[in-house]
Amino acid sequence: MSTAAYATVPTPLGPFTVITDTDTAVLASGWTADVENLRGLIHPRLRPEALRRYDALDETTAAVEQYHHGDVRAIDSVAVRQQSGPFLEHAWQILRKVPAGSPITYTAYAQLSGRPDAVRAAANACARNAAALFVPCHRILRTDGTLGGFRWGLSCKRWLLTHEQGAAESA
């Protein structure tokens, strides 16, 4: 029976929950206290059968807190484990390379992912991302520069982008 760890911490955007596997890689995360909803986002082959609550998850929780307090690069080295087809897995790796404070369009994201004509597939990679924040799908905008969708709400996406832009300008 597989058991994963989880912790929920307060942030300026509300509670943020992270689920990690036994190797401390993030399986799912987001601005919610609903751990079962997050567990449902994990690919079935990785989805834990049970969850164990902790007050904090050491470096992962520290990275979340540091990010929300202004160190937007604190999340960059946190391990993430997601599973899907080859394109989605590659696209998620590309998302982790989009720098804070420099959002790009879905079109540019599709190009970086190696499939310039696959803008819808790139958008799908964002929509299917279970590890919000650590795989920063919030850094992808519509071609016209508007926000587009975000599982955790457009006000959350706007805050994240503004937060990252401010950190980039002060660096």
C-alpha positions as a Python dict, from the first residue, in 0.01 Angstrom:
ca = {
    (1, 'M'): (0, 0, 0),
    (2, 'S'): (147, 334, -102),
    (3, 'T'): (121, 625, 136),
    (4, 'A'): (207, 983, 45),
    (5, 'A'): (270, 1277, 273),
    (6, 'Y'): (87, 1606, 258),
    (7, 'A'): (88, 1940, 433),
    (8, 'T'): (-119, 2254, 403),
    (9, 'V'): (32, 2594, 477),
    (10, 'P'): (-122, 2941, 477),
    (11, 'T'): (-27, 3178, 193),
    (12, 'P'): (-149, 3523, 87),
    (13, 'L'): (-374, 3338, -161),
    (14, 'G'): (-522, 3103, 96),
    (15, 'P'): (-424, 2750, 199),
    (16, 'F'): (-166, 2577, -21),
    (17, 'T'): (-146, 2198, -7),
    (18, 'V'): (137, 1980, -133),
    (19, 'I'): (134, 1600, -171),
    (20, 'T'): (474, 1430, -195),
    (21, 'D'): (582, 1074, -257),
    (22, 'T'): (823, 874, -42),
    (23, 'D'): (1118, 1038, -225),
    (24, 'T'): (975, 1385, -137),
    (25, 'A'): (893, 1461, -503),
    (26, 'V'): (579, 1672, -547),
    (27, 'L'): (292, 1469, -692),
    (28, 'A'): (27, 1742, -671),
    (29, 'S'): (-10, 2089, -525),
    (30, 'G'): (-240, 2388, -530),
    (31, 'W'): (-417, 2664, -344),
    (32, 'T'): (-668, 2448, -163),
    (33, 'A'): (-711, 2258, 161),
    (34, 'D'): (-899, 1981, -22),
    (35, 'V'): (-633, 1710, -28),
    (36, 'E'): (-866, 1452, -186),
    (37, 'N'): (-927, 1681, -483),
    (38, 'L'): (-551, 1714, -526),
    (39, 'R'): (-501, 1338, -493),
    (40, 'G'): (-747, 1293, -780),
    (41, 'L'): (-520, 1502, -1007),
    (42, 'I'): (-233, 1254, -973),
    (43, 'H'): (-188, 1007, -1257),
    (44, 'P'): (-342, 671, -1155),
    (45, 'R'): (-5, 491, -1169),
    (46, 'L'): (142, 741, -921),
    (47, 'R'): (-168, 806, -712),
    (48, 'P'): (-115, 703, -350),
    (49, 'E'): (-367, 477, -183),
    (50, 'A'): (-338, 664, 146),
    (51, 'L'): (-234, 1008, 265),
    (52, 'R'): (-60, 1105, 587),
    (53, 'R'): (-86, 1462, 713),
    (54, 'Y'): (215, 1652, 842),
    (55, 'D'): (246, 2006, 972),
    (56, 'A'): (524, 2070, 720),
    (57, 'L'): (722, 1887, 453),
    (58, 'D'): (1066, 2028, 534),
    (59, 'E'): (1234, 2178, 223),
    (60, 'T'): (915, 2166, 14),
    (61, 'T'): (712, 2365, 265),
    (62, 'A'): (1005, 2603, 314),
    (63, 'A'): (1018, 2660, -64),
    (64, 'V'): (645, 2740, -74),
    (65, 'E'): (679, 2988, 211),
    (66, 'Q'): (992, 3149, 63),
    (67, 'Y'): (824, 3183, -276),
    (68, 'H'): (519, 3358, -132),
    (69, 'H'): (745, 3589, 69),
    (70, 'G'): (939, 3704, -236),
    (71, 'D'): (1203, 3443, -324),
    (72, 'V'): (1031, 3332, -645),
    (73, 'R'): (1321, 3102, -737),
    (74, 'A'): (1285, 2896, -417),
    (75, 'I'): (1059, 2649, -598),
    (76, 'D'): (1300, 2584, -886),
    (77, 'S'): (1493, 2298, -729),
    (78, 'V'): (1200, 2110, -573),
    (79, 'A'): (1161, 1767, -732),
    (80, 'V'): (835, 1695, -913),
    (81, 'R'): (698, 1364, -1037),
    (82, 'Q'): (418, 1358, -1293),
    (83, 'Q'): (329, 1093, -1547),
    (84, 'S'): (152, 1098, -1880),
    (85, 'G'): (245, 1062, -2245),
    (86, 'P'): (582, 1175, -2382),
    (87, 'F'): (461, 1516, -2505),
    (88, 'L'): (299, 1616, -2176),
    (89, 'E'): (596, 1503, -1970),
    (90, 'H'): (830, 1699, -2197),
    (91, 'A'): (601, 2002, -2193),
    (92, 'W'): (595, 2002, -1812),
    (93, 'Q'): (975, 2000, -1808),
    (94, 'I'): (973, 2299, -2044),
    (95, 'L'): (729, 2483, -1814),
    (96, 'R'): (982, 2457, -1532),
    (97, 'K'): (1228, 2653, -1748),
    (98, 'V'): (1001, 2954, -1804),
    (99, 'P'): (1156, 3216, -1575),
    (100, 'A'): (958, 3398, -1309),
    (101, 'G'): (868, 3748, -1424),
    (102, 'S'): (883, 3652, -1793),
    (103, 'P'): (551, 3494, -1889),
    (104, 'I'): (512, 3362, -2244),
    (105, 'T'): (217, 3285, -2471),
    (106, 'Y'): (73, 2943, -2544),
    (107, 'T'): (214, 2983, -2898),
    (108, 'A'): (567, 3044, -2766),
    (109, 'Y'): (523, 2758, -2519),
    (110, 'A'): (423, 2521, -2803),
    (111, 'Q'): (736, 2627, -2993),
    (112, 'L'): (960, 2571, -2691),
    (113, 'S'): (799, 2229, -2646),
    (114, 'G'): (908, 2132, -2997),
    (115, 'R'): (564, 2134, -3156),
    (116, 'P'): (496, 2487, -3284),
    (117, 'D'): (162, 2390, -3441),
    (118, 'A'): (38, 2220, -3124),
    (119, 'V'): (-90, 2524, -2935),
    (120, 'R'): (-393, 2331, -2807),
    (121, 'A'): (-169, 2049, -2687),
    (122, 'A'): (44, 2306, -2502),
    (123, 'A'): (-269, 2448, -2340),
    (124, 'N'): (-371, 2093, -2247),
    (125, 'A'): (-34, 2044, -2075),
    (126, 'C'): (-111, 2345, -1857),
    (127, 'A'): (-463, 2224, -1784),
    (128, 'R'): (-342, 1875, -1687),
    (129, 'N'): (-57, 1996, -1466),
    (130, 'A'): (-111, 1859, -1115),
    (131, 'A'): (192, 2031, -955),
    (132, 'A'): (86, 2396, -961),
    (133, 'L'): (352, 2646, -861),
    (134, 'F'): (638, 2396, -895),
    (135, 'V'): (548, 2344, -1262),
    (136, 'P'): (451, 2708, -1322),
    (137, 'C'): (169, 2686, -1575),
    (138, 'H'): (52, 3025, -1447),
    (139, 'R'): (338, 3177, -1653),
    (140, 'I'): (160, 3097, -1981),
    (141, 'L'): (-73, 3357, -2136),
    (142, 'R'): (-310, 3367, -2429),
    (143, 'T'): (-167, 3491, -2758),
    (144, 'D'): (-330, 3831, -2703),
    (145, 'G'): (-158, 3862, -2362),
    (146, 'T'): (-468, 3799, -2150),
    (147, 'L'): (-461, 3553, -1864),
    (148, 'G'): (-653, 3257, -2002),
    (149, 'G'): (-760, 2984, -1764),
    (150, 'F'): (-609, 2862, -1439),
    (151, 'R'): (-737, 2579, -1218),
    (152, 'W'): (-694, 2796, -906),
    (153, 'G'): (-871, 3103, -1049),
    (154, 'L'): (-770, 3407, -1249),
    (155, 'S'): (-726, 3625, -939),
    (156, 'C'): (-469, 3373, -814),
    (157, 'K'): (-292, 3370, -1153),
    (158, 'R'): (-288, 3752, -1164),
    (159, 'W'): (-140, 3768, -811),
    (160, 'L'): (132, 3515, -899),
    (161, 'L'): (233, 3702, -1215),
    (162, 'T'): (236, 4038, -1036),
    (163, 'H'): (433, 3887, -747),
    (164, 'E'): (691, 3741, -985),
    (165, 'Q'): (717, 4058, -1190),
    (166, 'G'): (785, 4259, -876),
    (167, 'A'): (1054, 4015, -766),
    (168, 'A'): (1214, 4023, -1113),
    (169, 'E'): (1222, 4402, -1116),
    (170, 'S'): (1381, 4424, -772),
    (171, 'A'): (1648, 4162, -852),
}
